[in-house]
Amino acid sequence: MSFFKFLMYDVLSVPAVLVGLVALVGLLAQKKSATDCIKGTIKTIMGFIILGAGAGVVVGALNHFSEMFQYGFGISGIVPNNEAIVSIAQKAFGKEMALIMFFGMIVNIIIARFTKWKYIFLTGHHTLYMGIMIAAILAAGGMSGVGLVAVGSLILGSVMVFFPAIAQPFMKDITGTDEVAFGHFGTTGYVIAGLIGKWFGNKEKSTEEMELPKALSFLRDTPVAIAFTMGIIFIISAIAAGKEFTEGLSGGQNYIVFSIIQAITFAAGVFVILQGVRMVLAEIVPAFKGIAEKLVPNAKPALDCPVVFPYAPTAVLLGFLSSFAAGVIGMFILMALGLPVIIPGVVPHFFCGATAGVFGNATGGRRGAILGAFVHGLLITFLPVLLMPVLGNLGYANTTFSDADFGVVGILLGNILKIFVH
């Protein structure tokens, strides 16, 4: 198991390393020179590290916002967070997760090789998260040993192809090309957002062409618009939390100044993410042609959700705000129904809500971005409530999986096991 542990935890679960290895294999398959292989691999890894650094900056700012929001408005409940639930689950199912992840990736490659679905899922950390959730649910359903690993691997490999496949028509609209696929386990919500945009929006009125009064013309600059909008939200939350609490959080810095700096820090993080994505795409798409030619003809790399951010930066902001607003409304609905309260997690509402906004904008313009992301926000508020009962003992932790596909796969799998296993 030590080899599997090294392979899963230290290599394939690190997105930068996984995508760098894929780029290297692709370049070697094309018989590129040693210089080109080294350059392409390092620049791919560097792009992902830049992307991750930007994400870290964004998450840090959002964590401060989350603390102020919860304290200021006196809200307590369950905060969906993939990393938190995985850290709990891997203690019990680490071995099963490693085996499911390894064989699941092989199943993904086999399906892509021999079917029309030519998608290779490259978001390593999401593969790990889905693997651990599947292991936990199968174990809670009474499965163990070889059977658990075999069934789990087939399920994981299948969803690693299925979700990019249903997202691809929307990716063509977003990117204008068929070369890059989408690999993130929130796809159900994004597809629904795209359909909402198609049904209720107008794609001719894109978020990126919004007309603003002269006094607000500075908002045409995306980083400035993000900083300005988030500044208002941060200041409102800081005032609600109070000067004493916020300055305790800030280490003594004035609470208004702290709010403004955090808002600008958030915008800087988004800017860094966009740069990282552009760098990765510039390297991974040409390199991936080598894999397509040798292993899986016409294969498409399925990449993490920020891959769509550069195509509609304004939709990113609108999507986040709309999804978060839906999360707040959904929270009050859960309170009124006497159900477990899901507190809007600002990290999933940013990354997933922003992505839903881009999908909605591609099919329905600004109306599609807002409505699509809003429906997505409701979805990731109610799905975790339905998922918790099928997680066994993990369901009693003060957190759960956040993104839509975890809810969809988990709820379906858990209920199928109830029918056929018990």
N, C-alpha and C positions, 0 to 999 in steps of 0.2 A: 504493500500500500504506500510505501514511502515514495515510490516513483510517481504513482498517481497523485499523491498529495502535492508533490513538487510540480507536476504537470498542470494540475487543476488550479491550485492556489497561487503558485508563484509564476506561472507562465500564462496559461490560457485564460485565467480570470482577470488578467491585467489587459484592458483594451488596447493600450499602446503597444504592448509586446505582441499580442495576438495579431493585430493589423499589420505591424511591422514584419512579422514572420510571413504573413500572407503576401505582402508586397515583395519580400525576398524570394519566396517560392515562384511568384509570377515573373520576376525579373530573370531568375535562373532558368525558368522554362523557356524564356525568349532568348536564352544564351547571350544575355547582355554582358558587357565587360565587368570585371571586378569593381572598377571605379563606379560604374553606373549602379551596380547592385548595392554597394556601400552607401552611395549618395541617396538612392531611392529609399532604402530601408531606414536610414537615419532620419531623413526628412519626413517620412511617414510617421515614425515614432515621435519625432519632435512635434509634428502637427497635432497628434493626439495629446501629447503632454501639454501643449499650449491650450488646447481645448479643455483639458482637465483642470489646468490652472485657472482658466476663466470660470469654469463651473465651480471651483472651490471658492473663488472670490464671491460669486453670486450666492452660493449656499451660506457662506459666512454672514453676508448682509441680511439674507432672508431669515436666518436663525435669530438674529437680533430683533428683526421685525416680529417674528412669531412670538417671542417672549413678551415684547411690549403689548402685542395684540391680545394675547391670552390673559395677561395680568390686567391690562387696562380695561378690558370688557368682562372680566370675571368669568371666563369660560374654562371648563375642565372637561376632559373626556379622552377619547382614544385618538391618537395622531398616527395615521397610516405612514409607515416609513419602511421601505424595502430593506435598507441596510440594517435597521434595528431588528426586524423580525428574522432576518437571515442570521444575524449574530447569535440569536437565541436558538434557532433551529439547527445550525451546523454543529452545535455541541452534541445533539442527539442523533443527527443523520449525516454527519460529515462524510463518512465512508460511502454511504449510498449515493450521496450527492456527487461525489467525485466520479464514481463509476457511471452514473446516469449522464453526467455532463460529457464524459469522454465518449461513451458509446452513442449518445445522442448526436454529437457532432458528426460521427461516422454515418449514422442514419441520414442526417441532413445531406451529406455529400452523395450518398447512394441515391436518395430520392431525386436530387438535382441532376445526377448523371443519367438516370434512366426514365425520367418523366419530363413533361413540358415545363415544370416549375423549376427554373434554373437559378434558384436563389441560395446563396451561401451566407448564412447569418453570422455576422462578425462582431456583434456587440457582446463581448465575452462575459461581462459582469451580469448582464441580463440572462444569459444562458445559465450562469451559476444560480441566480435567484430563482429562475423557473425550475431548475433541477432540484433545488432544495425544497421548494413548495410541493412539487410532485412527489418527492420522497416522503415528505411529512404526511400528505393526504393518503397515499397508498398504505403507509404504515398504520395510520389511524383507521383505515378501512380493513385492516387485518392481514395485509400482505407483508412478506419479509423475504430475505435472501435473494436467490437468483431470480425468482419470479418478479420481485419488486424491481430489481435493476433492469430486467428485460422489458417489462411493461413500461417502466418509467422512461427508458431510453427511446422506445418506439414513440411514445407520446411527445417527448421533448423534441426529437428529430423531426417529427411531423409538424409541430407548431412552429418550428424554426423555418419551415418552408411555407406553411399555410398563411401566416400573418403577412410576410412580405408579399405574397401573391395577391392577397386582397387589397393591399395598399398600392400596388404598382400602377393601376389606372390613374390614381390620384397623383402619384409621383411623376407621371408623364406630364400631367397638367402643371405641376409645380415647377419642375426642372426644365421642361421642354425637351427632354431626352429620355431614352429607355436604357441608359447605360448604368444608372445607379438605382439600387433598390433601398427599401426602408426596413431596418431591423431593430425594432424596439417594442417591448411587450406592453404597449398602450394602444396598439393599432386599432382595436375595436372602437375605442373612443374617437380616434382620428378619422376612421372611415365613416362613422356616424356623423361627425362634424362635416365631412366632405359632402355627404348625402343631404344634410340639412342645408348646406350652402347651395347645393344644386336645386333643391326643391323650393327654397324660400328666398334665395339671394339673387344677385345680378352680378355675374363675373366681370361685366364691363366696367363696373365701378369698384376698382381695386382699392385696397387700403393704402397702397403705395402712391395713389394719385389723389389723395384727399386734399381738397382745397381749404386753406386756412385764411382767416382774416390777417391783414398786414401786421397787426399788433402781435400775432402769434406765429409769424413767419419763421421764427427761430425753431419752432417745433418740426420744421421740415428736416432738420438735422437729427437723424435717428438717435445717436447717443445723448444729445441734449434733450430730446423729447422724453426719452426713458428716464433720465435723471430728474427732469422737472416733474414728471408725473409721479414717480416714486417718491420724490421729495415731499409732495403734498400728503401722500399716504403715510410716510414715515412720521411726519410731524403730527398728524392727527393721532396716530397710535401712541406717540411719545407723550402728547398732552393727556390722552386718556389714561396712560400708565402712571403719569405724574412725574414731576421733576426728580424727586428723591429716588424712585425706582430706576428711572432711565439713566440717571447719572451714576447709580450704583453699577448698572450694566456697562456704562461707558468708561468706567474707571475714573470718574470725576469730571469728565469733559461736559461742558454745558449741553443740556439735553436737546436744544434746538440745533446747535452746531453739530452734535453727534448725528442727529437725524439727517441733516443735509449731507454730511460726509458719507453716511452709509448709503444714501440714495445715489450719490455720484459713484461710490464704490461699486454698487450694483450695476450701474450703467457701464462702468469700465469693464466689469466682468463679462457682460454681454458682448462688448466690443471685442474682447480677447477671444471669446468663444467663436465669434464669426471669423476672425482671422485664422484660428486653428482649423476650422472646418474647410476654409478655402485651401489651406496648405495640404491637408489630408487628401482632398479630392484631386488636387493637382498631381499627386503622386500615386494614389491607390488605383484610380481608374485605368491609367496606362499599364501599370504593373499587373493588374488583374486580368488583362487580356492573355497573359501567359498561362494562367490557370484555365481560362476559358478554352484556350486552344488545345491544351494537353490533357487535363483531367475532366473538366465538365464543359463541353462545348457551349458557347453562348452564355456562360455563367455570369450572374450579376452580383456584385457585393452588396449585401444588405447592411446599412450603416445606422449608427445611433441617431436619435431624434434631432440633435442640433444640426444635422446635415441639411435640413430644410430652412433653417433660420435665415441664411443670407438672401434667400429668394423673396422674402417679404418681411423685413425687419419691423415695420409698423404693425403688421398682423401679429407678430410675436408679442408686442406689448398689449395690444387689444385683447388677444387671446388669453393672456395671463390674467388680466383684470376681470374679464368676463367669466372665466372659469372660477376664479377666486370668489367673485360675487355669488355665483351659483353655489359654491361650497358653503358660504355663510348662510344662504337661504336654506339649503339642504340641512344644515346643522339645526336650524330652528324647527324645521319640519320633523326631524328625528326626535327633538326634545318634546314636541307636541304629541307625538305618537308613543312616547314612552320607550323608545328603542335606544340601543347604545348610541351615544353621541359621538359622531365623527367630526373632530375639529379639522378645519381646512389646513392641510399641510402645505405651506407656501412653496416648498420645493417641488412636490409633484404638480401643484397647480401652475407653477411657473413653467417647468420643462414640458409637461404634458399639455397644459392649457395653451401655452404658446404654440406648440406643434399643432394642436387642434385649430387654432386661429389661422395658421398657414394653410392647412388643408381646406378649411371653410372658405378662406379668401380665394383659393385657386378655383373653386367651383361657384362661389357666390359673392365675391367681392367683400366689401366691408360688412354688409349685412350677414353674409355667410360666416365671416370670421367671428363676429360677435355672437350670433345665435348658435353656431356650431360649437364654439368654445363653451358657451353657457350650458348647453345640453351635456357636453363632455364633463363639465364641473359637477353637474348633478349625478352623472354616471359614477364618477370616482368617489362620490360621497355615499351612495347607497350600495354599490357593489361590495365594499369592505364589510358592511353589516351582514350581508348575506354569506360572505366568505368565512367569517369567523367560526361558525359552528362546525365547518368541515375540516378545520385545522387541528382537531384534537386538542391536546393540552396546550398547544401553541396559541389556540384561540383565546386563552385566558390572559395572555400577556397584554400589556397596555399599548399594543401597537399591532398592526397587520400590514399586509401588502397593499400598496397604494394604486398601482397602475391598472388600467382596465382589463388587460388580457389575463392578469393573474386572477382577477375576480371571475372572469368568464370561464377560464380553464379549470380553476379550482372548484367552482360551484358545480359545473358539469361533471367533473371527475368524481367529486365527493358524492353526488347523488346517484351516479351510475354504480359506484361501489355499494351504496346502500341497497340498490335493487338486486345486484348480481352476487355480491359477496355475503351479505347477511341473510 
